[in-house]
Amino acid sequence: MSSLPKAEEDEISLKRSQLRDEITKLKEERVKLVKQFDSLRDRRAELIEKVKQLRTQIDTVRGEFKVKLDQLNKLKEKKDSIFKEIQEMRKQLEEAKSSTQQQPGLRPEVLKRRIKDLEWRVETSSLPLDEEKRLIQKIAELEKKLAEVKKTVKVREKGTVSRAEYLAKKVELSAVKEDISKVVAELSEKKKILSSLKEERDKISKEIDDVNKRMDEVSNSIKQLNQQLTERYNELDSYNAKSRRIAEQSRQENMSRMGETEKEILEKKRKDVEEKLKQKKRLTFEELYILYGDVDRNNGKDNSNIH
């Protein structure tokens, strides 16, 4: 009979069975956590790729926005330049209008004819000195008026040309203002797109932070499970070692009491168990006893108290 009390055998067997069950459950839980971690990692990679795409889109829209902004600034400069030209033209038109109003009804040819008539009279007529002097003064006044009228005519002619240019400039200014309105609308749309892209980018970045946090939690849980598994394996190894030591002690005690025939039978069984062990098959507690433990001295079979 084995020197190992049956109660202690049962306790060791039960404890080993419990440890194996715990190890199995811990492994299953670890597998679940590893799958969860892999899923989170895949999700993070997907989100990072989305953020990269969004950043590319943001850079593209920013480039388009800058082009439109430069276009707007150039249009504003052009508008200011045209507006200054229009102001100058308006000033010229007002001057021409004012000059025309100051010299109403006078024509250069009429004044020239009067001057010639007076000059002819002075040259061909015998006039008193006072009369001749008066006519000469009159001629001078008429020549002065002729010069003013000629100047007025030139200003009027210039004013007529400037008015056509003035109207053309006003049309050009209106077209530039319309272009400015279109570009401003396009810039507004670009701003909306940028705002939407940034909002989406920030949302995904926050989700990446949440995924990273969850990955850390799962990773820590896996580490804890690994620690628990190490503890259970160490504990199981301790019980296995205890069983082997006790079984070997029992085997040696029984071997010393066995006859040659019993030893041959035991040796054969031990070889069968060793073969099973080489095949990496799981051994029962009784097979461990065949390998290391107690055997009934009368028939060479395993003791019924060995489990």
ZADO-1210 file (C-alpha; in nm, 4 decimals, padded with zeros to 6 digits):
<atoms>
<atom x="00.0000" y="00.0000" z="00.0000" code="MET" pos="1"/>
<atom x="00.1104" y="00.3578" z="-00.0594" code="SER" pos="2"/>
<atom x="00.2474" y="00.5486" z="00.2351" code="SER" pos="3"/>
<atom x="00.0710" y="00.8585" z="00.1014" code="LEU" pos="4"/>
<atom x="-00.2589" y="00.9111" z="00.2863" code="PRO" pos="5"/>
<atom x="-00.5590" y="00.8974" z="00.0559" code="LYS" pos="6"/>
<atom x="-00.6932" y="01.2327" z="00.1843" code="ALA" pos="7"/>
<atom x="-00.3674" y="01.4028" z="00.0874" code="GLU" pos="8"/>
<atom x="-00.3720" y="01.2306" z="-00.2534" code="GLU" pos="9"/>
<atom x="-00.7227" y="01.3581" z="-00.3161" code="ASP" pos="10"/>
<atom x="-00.6292" y="01.7077" z="-00.2044" code="GLU" pos="11"/>
<atom x="-00.3314" y="01.7230" z="-00.4413" code="ILE" pos="12"/>
<atom x="-00.5354" y="01.5808" z="-00.7304" code="SER" pos="13"/>
<atom x="-00.8180" y="01.8285" z="-00.6660" code="LEU" pos="14"/>
<atom x="-00.5821" y="02.1212" z="-00.6400" code="LYS" pos="15"/>
<atom x="-00.4070" y="02.0284" z="-00.9660" code="ARG" pos="16"/>
<atom x="-00.7446" y="01.9950" z="-01.1402" code="SER" pos="17"/>
<atom x="-00.8543" y="02.3337" z="-01.0064" code="GLN" pos="18"/>
<atom x="-00.5317" y="02.4963" z="-01.1193" code="LEU" pos="19"/>
<atom x="-00.5656" y="02.3488" z="-01.4689" code="ARG" pos="20"/>
<atom x="-00.9238" y="02.4821" z="-01.4900" code="ASP" pos="21"/>
<atom x="-00.8091" y="02.8260" z="-01.3742" code="GLU" pos="22"/>
<atom x="-00.5242" y="02.8241" z="-01.6258" code="ILE" pos="23"/>
<atom x="-00.7667" y="02.7283" z="-01.9042" code="THR" pos="24"/>
<atom x="-01.0053" y="03.0097" z="-01.8093" code="LYS" pos="25"/>
<atom x="-00.7221" y="03.2610" z="-01.7819" code="LEU" pos="26"/>
<atom x="-00.5923" y="03.1588" z="-02.1253" code="LYS" pos="27"/>
<atom x="-00.9391" y="03.1944" z="-02.2755" code="GLU" pos="28"/>
<atom x="-00.9735" y="03.5392" z="-02.1202" code="GLU" pos="29"/>
<atom x="-00.6295" y="03.6344" z="-02.2503" code="ARG" pos="30"/>
<atom x="-00.7229" y="03.5221" z="-02.6014" code="VAL" pos="31"/>
<atom x="-01.0309" y="03.7451" z="-02.5861" code="LYS" pos="32"/>
<atom x="-00.8252" y="04.0409" z="-02.4672" code="LEU" pos="33"/>
<atom x="-00.5594" y="03.9861" z="-02.7332" code="VAL" pos="34"/>
<atom x="-00.8291" y="03.9798" z="-03.0021" code="LYS" pos="35"/>
<atom x="-00.9778" y="04.2958" z="-02.8535" code="GLN" pos="36"/>
<atom x="-00.6334" y="04.4615" z="-02.8520" code="PHE" pos="37"/>
<atom x="-00.5735" y="04.3617" z="-03.2168" code="ASP" pos="38"/>
<atom x="-00.9153" y="04.4999" z="-03.3113" code="SER" pos="39"/>
<atom x="-00.8377" y="04.8285" z="-03.1348" code="LEU" pos="40"/>
<atom x="-00.5002" y="04.8484" z="-03.3071" code="ARG" pos="41"/>
<atom x="-00.6645" y="04.7952" z="-03.6475" code="ASP" pos="42"/>
<atom x="-00.9204" y="05.0640" z="-03.5650" code="ARG" pos="43"/>
<atom x="-00.6439" y="05.3040" z="-03.4631" code="ARG" pos="44"/>
<atom x="-00.4557" y="05.2419" z="-03.7903" code="ALA" pos="45"/>
<atom x="-00.7785" y="05.3087" z="-03.9822" code="GLU" pos="46"/>
<atom x="-00.8378" y="05.6338" z="-03.7915" code="LEU" pos="47"/>
<atom x="-00.4777" y="05.7490" z="-03.8387" code="ILE" pos="48"/>
<atom x="-00.5122" y="05.6942" z="-04.2139" code="GLU" pos="49"/>
<atom x="-00.8309" y="05.9034" z="-04.2138" code="LYS" pos="50"/>
<atom x="-00.6530" y="06.1844" z="-04.0273" code="VAL" pos="51"/>
<atom x="-00.3717" y="06.1759" z="-04.2856" code="LYS" pos="52"/>
<atom x="-00.6257" y="06.2044" z="-04.5673" code="GLN" pos="53"/>
<atom x="-00.8023" y="06.4914" z="-04.3910" code="LEU" pos="54"/>
<atom x="-00.4736" y="06.6755" z="-04.3406" code="ARG" pos="55"/>
<atom x="-00.4001" y="06.6403" z="-04.7115" code="THR" pos="56"/>
<atom x="-00.7456" y="06.7784" z="-04.7951" code="GLN" pos="57"/>
<atom x="-00.6969" y="07.0652" z="-04.5490" code="ILE" pos="58"/>
<atom x="-00.3622" y="07.1555" z="-04.7071" code="ASP" pos="59"/>
<atom x="-00.5224" y="07.1477" z="-05.0525" code="THR" pos="60"/>
<atom x="-00.8126" y="07.3718" z="-04.9506" code="VAL" pos="61"/>
<atom x="-00.5745" y="07.6086" z="-04.7721" code="ARG" pos="62"/>
<atom x="-00.3729" y="07.6378" z="-05.0930" code="GLY" pos="63"/>
<atom x="-00.6887" y="07.7112" z="-05.2912" code="GLU" pos="64"/>
<atom x="-00.7938" y="07.9651" z="-05.0268" code="PHE" pos="65"/>
<atom x="-00.4580" y="08.1450" z="-05.0542" code="LYS" pos="66"/>
<atom x="-00.4880" y="08.1622" z="-05.4333" code="VAL" pos="67"/>
<atom x="-00.8365" y="08.3139" z="-05.4028" code="LYS" pos="68"/>
<atom x="-00.7176" y="08.5559" z="-05.1347" code="LEU" pos="69"/>
<atom x="-00.4340" y="08.6772" z="-05.3576" code="ASP" pos="70"/>
<atom x="-00.6848" y="08.7151" z="-05.6407" code="GLN" pos="71"/>
<atom x="-00.9133" y="08.9191" z="-05.4137" code="LEU" pos="72"/>
<atom x="-00.6304" y="09.1517" z="-05.3082" code="ASN" pos="73"/>
<atom x="-00.5354" y="09.2142" z="-05.6715" code="LYS" pos="74"/>
<atom x="-00.8974" y="09.2868" z="-05.7614" code="LEU" pos="75"/>
<atom x="-00.9228" y="09.5334" z="-05.4731" code="LYS" pos="76"/>
<atom x="-00.6069" y="09.7088" z="-05.5902" code="GLU" pos="77"/>
<atom x="-00.7498" y="09.7249" z="-05.9415" code="LYS" pos="78"/>
<atom x="-01.0782" y="09.8615" z="-05.8089" code="LYS" pos="79"/>
<atom x="-00.8985" y="10.1362" z="-05.6150" code="ASP" pos="80"/>
<atom x="-00.6935" y="10.2289" z="-05.9217" code="SER" pos="81"/>
<atom x="-01.0000" y="10.2486" z="-06.1462" code="ILE" pos="82"/>
<atom x="-01.1875" y="10.4501" z="-05.8831" code="PHE" pos="83"/>
<atom x="-00.9055" y="10.7059" z="-05.8740" code="LYS" pos="84"/>
<atom x="-00.9120" y="10.7308" z="-06.2534" code="GLU" pos="85"/>
<atom x="-01.2889" y="10.7860" z="-06.2451" code="ILE" pos="86"/>
<atom x="-01.2506" y="11.0617" z="-05.9860" code="GLN" pos="87"/>
<atom x="-00.9905" y="11.2370" z="-06.2042" code="GLU" pos="88"/>
<atom x="-01.2127" y="11.2070" z="-06.5105" code="MET" pos="89"/>
<atom x="-01.5091" y="11.3448" z="-06.3170" code="ARG" pos="90"/>
<atom x="-01.2980" y="11.6431" z="-06.2141" code="LYS" pos="91"/>
<atom x="-01.1993" y="11.7099" z="-06.5753" code="GLN" pos="92"/>
<atom x="-01.5611" y="11.6862" z="-06.6903" code="LEU" pos="93"/>
<atom x="-01.6709" y="11.9322" z="-06.4239" code="GLU" pos="94"/>
<atom x="-01.3958" y="12.1765" z="-06.5260" code="GLU" pos="95"/>
<atom x="-01.5007" y="12.1506" z="-06.8903" code="ALA" pos="96"/>
<atom x="-01.8621" y="12.2089" z="-06.7976" code="LYS" pos="97"/>
<atom x="-01.7689" y="12.5102" z="-06.5846" code="SER" pos="98"/>
<atom x="-01.5592" y="12.6658" z="-06.8636" code="SER" pos="99"/>
<atom x="-01.8407" y="12.6211" z="-07.1132" code="THR" pos="100"/>
<atom x="-02.0877" y="12.7899" z="-06.8823" code="GLN" pos="101"/>
<atom x="-01.8550" y="13.0925" z="-06.8362" code="GLN" pos="102"/>
<atom x="-01.8321" y="13.1590" z="-07.2124" code="GLN" pos="103"/>
<atom x="-02.1860" y="13.1153" z="-07.3472" code="PRO" pos="104"/>
<atom x="-02.2679" y="13.1916" z="-07.7131" code="GLY" pos="105"/>
<atom x="-01.9202" y="13.3002" z="-07.8284" code="LEU" pos="106"/>
<atom x="-01.7638" y="13.1441" z="-08.1350" code="ARG" pos="107"/>
<atom x="-01.4018" y="13.1903" z="-08.2467" code="PRO" pos="108"/>
<atom x="-01.4911" y="13.2738" z="-08.6078" code="GLU" pos="109"/>
<atom x="-01.7264" y="13.5550" z="-08.5000" code="VAL" pos="110"/>
<atom x="-01.4595" y="13.7124" z="-08.2813" code="LEU" pos="111"/>
<atom x="-01.1992" y="13.6823" z="-08.5567" code="LYS" pos="112"/>
<atom x="-01.4285" y="13.8559" z="-08.8022" code="ARG" pos="113"/>
<atom x="-01.4939" y="14.1469" z="-08.5603" code="ARG" pos="114"/>
<atom x="-01.1240" y="14.1828" z="-08.4918" code="ILE" pos="115"/>
<atom x="-01.0465" y="14.2021" z="-08.8653" code="LYS" pos="116"/>
<atom x="-01.3223" y="14.4554" z="-08.9194" code="ASP" pos="117"/>
<atom x="-01.1863" y="14.6779" z="-08.6457" code="LEU" pos="118"/>
<atom x="-00.8295" y="14.6421" z="-08.7696" code="GLU" pos="119"/>
<atom x="-00.9402" y="14.7328" z="-09.1253" code="TRP" pos="120"/>
<atom x="-01.1197" y="15.0396" z="-08.9955" code="ARG" pos="121"/>
<atom x="-00.8178" y="15.1571" z="-08.8015" code="VAL" pos="122"/>
<atom x="-00.5894" y="15.1042" z="-09.1013" code="GLU" pos="123"/>
<atom x="-00.8114" y="15.2567" z="-09.3731" code="THR" pos="124"/>
<atom x="-01.0056" y="15.5272" z="-09.1947" code="SER" pos="125"/>
<atom x="-00.8911" y="15.8689" z="-09.0793" code="SER" pos="126"/>
<atom x="-00.9985" y="15.8637" z="-08.7196" code="LEU" pos="127"/>
<atom x="-00.9520" y="16.0999" z="-08.4358" code="PRO" pos="128"/>
<atom x="-00.6821" y="15.9932" z="-08.1934" code="LEU" pos="129"/>
<atom x="-00.9281" y="15.9130" z="-07.9155" code="ASP" pos="130"/>
<atom x="-01.1384" y="15.6974" z="-08.1470" code="GLU" pos="131"/>
<atom x="-00.8371" y="15.5139" z="-08.2819" code="GLU" pos="132"/>
<atom x="-00.7176" y="15.4496" z="-07.9286" code="LYS" pos="133"/>
<atom x="-01.0609" y="15.3169" z="-07.8298" code="ARG" pos="134"/>
<atom x="-01.0725" y="15.0801" z="-08.1281" code="LEU" pos="135"/>
<atom x="-00.7256" y="14.9490" z="-08.0561" code="ILE" pos="136"/>
<atom x="-00.8311" y="14.8743" z="-07.6951" code="GLN" pos="137"/>
<atom x="-01.1420" y="14.7021" z="-07.8278" code="LYS" pos="138"/>
<atom x="-00.9300" y="14.4895" z="-08.0601" code="ILE" pos="139"/>
<atom x="-00.7126" y="14.3876" z="-07.7631" code="ALA" pos="140"/>
<atom x="-01.0166" y="14.2926" z="-07.5591" code="GLU" pos="141"/>
<atom x="-01.1550" y="14.0859" z="-07.8460" code="LEU" pos="142"/>
<atom x="-00.8222" y="13.9071" z="-07.8962" code="GLU" pos="143"/>
<atom x="-00.8187" y="13.8239" z="-07.5236" code="LYS" pos="144"/>
<atom x="-01.1728" y="13.6865" z="-07.5490" code="LYS" pos="145"/>
<atom x="-01.0728" y="13.4899" z="-07.8613" code="LEU" pos="146"/>
<atom x="-00.7917" y="13.3243" z="-07.6700" code="ALA" pos="147"/>
<atom x="-01.0295" y="13.2350" z="-07.3851" code="GLU" pos="148"/>
<atom x="-01.2889" y="13.1008" z="-07.6268" code="VAL" pos="149"/>
<atom x="-01.0281" y="12.8869" z="-07.8059" code="LYS" pos="150"/>
<atom x="-00.9210" y="12.7481" z="-07.4688" code="LYS" pos="151"/>
<atom x="-01.2823" y="12.6752" z="-07.3795" code="THR" pos="152"/>
<atom x="-01.3338" y="12.4938" z="-07.7099" code="VAL" pos="153"/>
<atom x="-01.0267" y="12.2781" z="-07.6448" code="LYS" pos="154"/>
<atom x="-01.1459" y="12.1954" z="-07.2926" code="VAL" pos="155"/>
<atom x="-01.4912" y="12.1112" z="-07.4272" code="ARG" pos="156"/>
<atom x="-01.3403" y="11.8827" z="-07.6912" code="GLU" pos="157"/>
<atom x="-01.1233" y="11.7213" z="-07.4263" code="LYS" pos="158"/>
<atom x="-01.4234" y="11.6840" z="-07.2001" code="GLY" pos="159"/>
<atom x="-01.6194" y="11.5037" z="-07.4729" code="THR" pos="160"/>
<atom x="-01.3450" y="11.2407" z="-07.5117" code="VAL" pos="161"/>
<atom x="-01.3013" y="11.2032" z="-07.1355" code="SER" pos="162"/>
<atom x="-01.6722" y="11.1408" z="-07.0850" code="ARG" pos="163"/>
<atom x="-01.6603" y="10.8385" z="-07.3161" code="ALA" pos="164"/>
<atom x="-01.3590" y="10.7093" z="-07.1240" code="GLU" pos="165"/>
<atom x="-01.5352" y="10.7958" z="-06.7998" code="TYR" pos="166"/>
<atom x="-01.8363" y="10.5791" z="-06.8878" code="LEU" pos="167"/>
<atom x="-01.6080" y="10.2944" z="-06.9982" code="ALA" pos="168"/>
<atom x="-01.4220" y="10.3123" z="-06.6678" code="LYS" pos="169"/>
<atom x="-01.7469" y="10.2995" z="-06.4735" code="LYS" pos="170"/>
<atom x="-01.8447" y="09.9830" z="-06.6625" code="VAL" pos="171"/>
<atom x="-01.4997" y="09.8362" z="-06.5904" code="GLU" pos="172"/>
<atom x="-01.5362" y="09.9255" z="-06.2214" code="LEU" pos="173"/>
<atom x="-01.8744" y="09.7538" z="-06.2080" code="SER" pos="174"/>
<atom x="-01.7249" y="09.4366" z="-06.3625" code="ALA" pos="175"/>
<atom x="-01.4382" y="09.4361" z="-06.1087" code="VAL" pos="176"/>
<atom x="-01.6839" y="09.4774" z="-05.8218" code="LYS" pos="177"/>
<atom x="-01.8806" y="09.1791" z="-05.9537" code="GLU" pos="178"/>
<atom x="-01.5602" y="08.9723" z="-05.9720" code="ASP" pos="179"/>
<atom x="-01.4808" y="09.0725" z="-05.6127" code="ILE" pos="180"/>
<atom x="-01.8237" y="08.9565" z="-05.4977" code="SER" pos="181"/>
<atom x="-01.7730" y="08.6189" z="-05.6673" code="LYS" pos="182"/>
<atom x="-01.4284" y="08.5697" z="-05.5109" code="VAL" pos="183"/>
<atom x="-01.5593" y="08.6711" z="-05.1660" code="VAL" pos="184"/>
<atom x="-01.8354" y="08.4080" z="-05.2008" code="ALA" pos="185"/>
<atom x="-01.5782" y="08.1461" z="-05.3039" code="GLU" pos="186"/>
<atom x="-01.3591" y="08.2378" z="-05.0057" code="LEU" pos="187"/>
<atom x="-01.6583" y="08.2033" z="-04.7752" code="SER" pos="188"/>
<atom x="-01.7271" y="07.8567" z="-04.9154" code="GLU" pos="189"/>
<atom x="-01.3615" y="07.7586" z="-04.8711" code="LYS" pos="190"/>
<atom x="-01.3780" y="07.8715" z="-04.5077" code="LYS" pos="191"/>
<atom x="-01.6816" y="07.6505" z="-04.4491" code="LYS" pos="192"/>
<atom x="-01.5050" y="07.3519" z="-04.6057" code="ILE" pos="193"/>
<atom x="-01.1929" y="07.4160" z="-04.3954" code="LEU" pos="194"/>
<atom x="-01.4001" y="07.4445" z="-04.0797" code="SER" pos="195"/>
<atom x="-01.5800" y="07.1173" z="-04.1579" code="SER" pos="196"/>
<atom x="-01.2549" y="06.9326" z="-04.2352" code="LEU" pos="197"/>
<atom x="-01.0874" y="07.0605" z="-03.9176" code="LYS" pos="198"/>
<atom x="-01.3890" y="06.9623" z="-03.7106" code="GLU" pos="199"/>
<atom x="-01.3810" y="06.6097" z="-03.8574" code="GLU" pos="200"/>
<atom x="-01.0038" y="06.5890" z="-03.8023" code="ARG" pos="201"/>
<atom x="-01.0360" y="06.6942" z="-03.4380" code="ASP" pos="202"/>
<atom x="-01.3214" y="06.4477" z="-03.3849" code="LYS" pos="203"/>
<atom x="-01.1172" y="06.1573" z="-03.5221" code="ILE" pos="204"/>
<atom x="-00.8076" y="06.2685" z="-03.3271" code="SER" pos="205"/>
<atom x="-01.0144" y="06.2532" z="-03.0080" code="LYS" pos="206"/>
<atom x="-01.1333" y="05.9055" z="-03.1019" code="GLU" pos="207"/>
<atom x="-00.7700" y="05.8012" z="-03.1554" code="ILE" pos="208"/>
<atom x="-00.6901" y="05.9254" z="-02.8047" code="ASP" pos="209"/>
<atom x="-00.9825" y="05.7204" z="-02.6688" code="ASP" pos="210"/>
<atom x="-00.8652" y="05.4106" z="-02.8583" code="VAL" pos="211"/>
<atom x="-00.5097" y="05.4570" z="-02.7264" code="ASN" pos="212"/>
<atom x="-00.6461" y="05.4830" z="-02.3742" code="LYS" pos="213"/>
<atom x="-00.8524" y="05.1671" z="-02.4209" code="ARG" pos="214"/>
<atom x="-00.5497" y="04.9848" z="-02.5696" code="MET" pos="215"/>
<atom x="-00.3468" y="05.0763" z="-02.2621" code="ASP" pos="216"/>
<atom x="-00.6216" y="04.9385" z="-02.0391" code="GLU" pos="217"/>
<atom x="-00.6436" y="04.6136" z="-02.2352" code="VAL" pos="218"/>
<atom x="-00.2635" y="04.5832" z="-02.2427" code="SER" pos="219"/>
<atom x="-00.2509" y="04.6218" z="-01.8651" code="ASN" pos="220"/>
<atom x="-00.5232" y="04.3581" z="-01.8280" code="SER" pos="221"/>
<atom x="-00.3212" y="04.1192" z="-02.0467" code="ILE" pos="222"/>
<atom x="-00.0143" y="04.1811" z="-01.8298" code="LYS" pos="223"/>
<atom x="-00.2183" y="04.1050" z="-01.5186" code="GLN" pos="224"/>
<atom x="-00.3482" y="03.7824" z="-01.6752" code="LEU" pos="225"/>
<atom x="00.0049" y="03.6830" z="-01.7707" code="ASN" pos="226"/>
<atom x="00.1125" y="03.7427" z="-01.4135" code="GLN" pos="227"/>
<atom x="-00.1764" y="03.5324" z="-01.2854" code="GLN" pos="228"/>
<atom x="-00.0925" y="03.2570" z="-01.5357" code="LEU" pos="229"/>
<atom x="00.2705" y="03.2606" z="-01.4232" code="THR" pos="230"/>
<atom x="00.1580" y="03.2279" z="-01.0616" code="GLU" pos="231"/>
<atom x="-00.0807" y="02.9414" z="-01.1464" code="ARG" pos="232"/>
<atom x="00.1848" y="02.7611" z="-01.3517" code="TYR" pos="233"/>
<atom x="00.4354" y="02.7984" z="-01.0698" code="ASN" pos="234"/>
<atom x="00.1793" y="02.6687" z="-00.8234" code="GLU" pos="235"/>
<atom x="00.0930" y="02.3756" z="-01.0524" code="LEU" pos="236"/>
<atom x="00.4611" y="02.2972" z="-01.1014" code="ASP" pos="237"/>
<atom x="00.4996" y="02.2944" z="-00.7249" code="SER" pos="238"/>
<atom x="00.2164" y="02.0418" z="-00.6833" code="TYR" pos="239"/>
<atom x="00.3467" y="01.8330" z="-00.9715" code="ASN" pos="240"/>
<atom x="00.6925" y="01.8306" z="-00.8200" code="ALA" pos="241"/>
<atom x="00.5473" y="01.7314" z="-00.4823" code="LYS" pos="242"/>
<atom x="00.3491" y="01.4488" z="-00.6454" code="SER" pos="243"/>
<atom x="00.6563" y="01.3256" z="-00.8306" code="ARG" pos="244"/>
<atom x="00.8698" y="01.3309" z="-00.5186" code="ARG" pos="245"/>
<atom x="00.6125" y="01.1403" z="-00.3124" code="ILE" pos="246"/>
<atom x="00.5409" y="00.8989" z="-00.5997" code="ALA" pos="247"/>
<atom x="00.9102" y="00.8321" z="-00.6530" code="GLU" pos="248"/>
<atom x="00.9585" y="00.7729" z="-00.2824" code="GLN" pos="249"/>
<atom x="00.6615" y="00.5330" z="-00.2810" code="SER" pos="250"/>
<atom x="00.7886" y="00.3539" z="-00.5922" code="ARG" pos="251"/>
<atom x="01.1296" y="00.2989" z="-00.4450" code="GLN" pos="252"/>
<atom x="00.9786" y="00.1676" z="-00.1211" code="GLU" pos="253"/>
<atom x="00.7555" y="-00.0755" z="-00.3100" code="ASN" pos="254"/>
<atom x="01.0287" y="-00.1811" z="-00.5497" code="MET" pos="255"/>
<atom x="01.2349" y="-00.2896" z="-00.2564" code="SER" pos="256"/>
<atom x="00.9504" y="-00.5206" z="-00.1463" code="ARG" pos="257"/>
<atom x="00.8694" y="-00.6636" z="-00.4919" code="MET" pos="258"/>
<atom x="00.9748" y="-00.9934" z="-00.6333" code="GLY" pos="259"/>
<atom x="01.1402" y="-01.0259" z="-00.9739" code="GLU" pos="260"/>
<atom x="00.8107" y="-01.1072" z="-01.1537" code="THR" pos="261"/>
<atom x="00.6332" y="-00.8069" z="-01.0082" code="GLU" pos="262"/>
<atom x="00.9248" y="-00.5870" z="-01.1073" code="LYS" pos="263"/>
<atom x="00.9082" y="-00.7147" z="-01.4654" code="GLU" pos="264"/>
<atom x="00.5334" y="-00.6402" z="-01.4833" code="ILE" pos="265"/>
<atom x="00.5846" y="-00.2972" z="-01.3343" code="LEU" pos="266"/>
<atom x="00.8731" y="-00.2259" z="-01.5685" code="GLU" pos="267"/>
<atom x="00.6575" y="-00.3163" z="-01.8683" code="LYS" pos="268"/>
<atom x="00.3806" y="-00.0832" z="-01.7499" code="LYS" pos="269"/>
<atom x="00.6330" y="00.1900" z="-01.6848" code="ARG" pos="270"/>
<atom x="00.7628" y="00.1557" z="-02.0399" code="LYS" pos="271"/>
<atom x="00.4069" y="00.1890" z="-02.1735" code="ASP" pos="272"/>
<atom x="00.3558" y="00.5029" z="-01.9681" code="VAL" pos="273"/>
<atom x="00.6934" y="00.6430" z="-02.0755" code="GLU" pos="274"/>
<atom x="00.5957" y="00.5866" z="-02.4378" code="GLU" pos="275"/>
<atom x="00.2726" y="00.7753" z="-02.3744" code="LYS" pos="276"/>
<atom x="00.4734" y="01.0546" z="-02.2136" code="LEU" pos="277"/>
<atom x="00.7021" y="01.0746" z="-02.5173" code="LYS" pos="278"/>
<atom x="00.3927" y="01.1176" z="-02.7321" code="GLN" pos="279"/>
<atom x="00.3116" y="01.4189" z="-02.5119" code="LYS" pos="280"/>
<atom x="-00.0155" y="01.2689" z="-02.3986" code="LYS" pos="281"/>
<atom x="-00.1618" y="01.3752" z="-02.0703" code="ARG" pos="282"/>
<atom x="-00.0946" y="01.1300" z="-01.7822" code="LEU" pos="283"/>
<atom x="-00.3472" y="01.0476" z="-01.5153" code="THR" pos="284"/>
<atom x="-00.2561" y="01.0470" z="-01.1493" code="PHE" pos="285"/>
<atom x="-00.2641" y="00.6653" z="-01.1577" code="GLU" pos="286"/>
<atom x="-00.0230" y="00.6619" z="-01.4538" code="GLU" pos="287"/>
<atom x="00.2085" y="00.8865" z="-01.2611" code="LEU" pos="288"/>
<atom x="00.1978" y="00.6258" z="-00.9852" code="TYR" pos="289"/>
<atom x="00.2795" y="00.3517" z="-01.2380" code="ILE" pos="290"/>
<atom x="00.5746" y="00.5636" z="-01.3455" code="LEU" pos="291"/>
<atom x="00.6863" y="00.6683" z="-00.9983" code="TYR" pos="292"/>
<atom x="00.4515" y="00.5258" z="-00.7358" code="GLY" pos="293"/>
<atom x="00.2878" y="00.2429" z="-00.5391" code="ASP" pos="294"/>
<atom x="00.1920" y="-00.0994" z="-00.6854" code="VAL" pos="295"/>
<atom x="00.0012" y="-00.3813" z="-00.5097" code="ASP" pos="296"/>
<atom x="00.2568" y="-00.6442" z="-00.4107" code="ARG" pos="297"/>
<atom x="00.0249" y="-00.9394" z="-00.4718" code="ASN" pos="298"/>
<atom x="-00.0736" y="-00.8867" z="-00.8361" code="ASN" pos="299"/>
<atom x="00.1457" y="-00.6033" z="-00.9736" code="GLY" pos="300"/>
<atom x="-00.1591" y="-00.3880" z="-01.0460" code="LYS" pos="301"/>
<atom x="-00.2123" y="-00.0239" z="-00.9436" code="ASP" pos="302"/>
<atom x="-00.3340" y="00.0193" z="-00.5910" code="ASN" pos="303"/>
<atom x="-00.6986" y="00.1139" z="-00.5860" code="SER" pos="304"/>
<atom x="-00.6152" y="00.3976" z="-00.3485" code="ASN" pos="305"/>
<atom x="-00.3919" y="00.5643" z="-00.6055" code="ILE" pos="306"/>
<atom x="-00.5632" y="00.8284" z="-00.8241" code="HIS" pos="307"/>
</atoms>
